[in-house]
Amino acid sequence: MTKKKHTPAYPTELRERGVRLFRENRVNYSSDSAAHKAIAPKLGCSPDSLRIWCQQAERDEGQRAGLTTEERDRIKELERENKELRQANEILKKASAYFAQAELDRPFRK
């Protein structure tokens, strides 16, 4: 079984600042990649993290195809709720089978 890598949770303010710095300074670099590589160390994050934040900001603003942050959060919430409901349903099925068997095992009375 592979272990999930732990990624640090960066504060929202840092993400917003990173996106703003990228947008303000993008014209000073030959490519987006070069801008990410130059700006990210100043923020204390990886260039890939900054790239992902910028892409997500574009999705949230409707400039890029894909799920917005709100939509992703809603899907996570629904998946969590779905998991809980499946677990509750499984418990109810087992309880129902247990009580049905107990009823069959009970001696018959007139």
N, C-alpha and C positions, 0 to 999 in steps of 0.2 A: 504494500500500500504506500502510495506517495503522500508525503506531507505537503500541505499547502504552504506556500511561502507567505511569510508575514510582511505585509506592506504597511508602512507607517501611515496613519491617518493625518493628513495635513489639514490645518484649519481652513475654513472656507475663505477667510480674509486673505490667506497666503495664496490660495488658488486664484482668487479674483485679482490680486495684485500681479501674479504671474501672467495672467491673460492680458491684463492692461499693459504691463511692460512689453510683452511680446508685440501687441498691436501697435504700441507707440514707437517701437524701435525696429520693427520688421523691415522697413525701408533701408536701414543701414547695413543689411546683410544680403548676401547673394542668394540665399535660399531660406526657406522656413527651417530646415534642418540646422543650418548654420546659426540662425537666430536662437533656436532652442538650446543648442550647445553652448552658446555664449551667455544666455540669460539664466539658465537653470542653476549654474553654480552660485550665482549671486543670491538665489532664493534658498539654496540648500536642498535642492531636489535634483532628480535625474532629468536629463533632457526628454526622456520618454514620458515621464510624468507630466511635464509641462506641455508636451505635444498632445497628450490625452486630454488635459484640462482645456486646451485651446479648441480641440475638436468638439468636446462636449459643450463648450460655450456656444460654438457655432450651431450645434444641434438645438440647443435651448432657444436660440434666437431665430431658428427656422432657416438658417443659411446652409445647412448641411442635412442630408437625409439621415434618418435614424431616430432612435427613441430619445426623448427629452429626459432630463433628470426626474421630473415629476412622473413621467410614464414608467421609468425604470423602478422608482420607489413604489409606485402603485402595484406593479407586477410582483415585486418582492413581497409586499404585504399580502397580496392575494395568494401567492405560493405558500407563504407561511400559514395563512388561514386554511388553505386547502389541506396542508399536511396535518394540521391539528384536527380538522374534520375527519380525515381518513383514519387517524389514530382513534378518535372517539367512536367512529363507525365500527372499527375492528373490535374495540372493547365491547360494544353493544352486541355484536355478532357472537362473540365468545360467551358473554353472559347469557344471551338468549339460548344458545346451544346447551350451556350448563344447566339452566333451569328446565329446559325441555327434557333433557336426559333425567334430571331429578324427578320430574313428573312421571316419566315412564317407569322409573325404578320404584316408585311408591306403590305399596300394596293397594289393590282395588277394594273399595268399600261399597256396600249396597245401601 
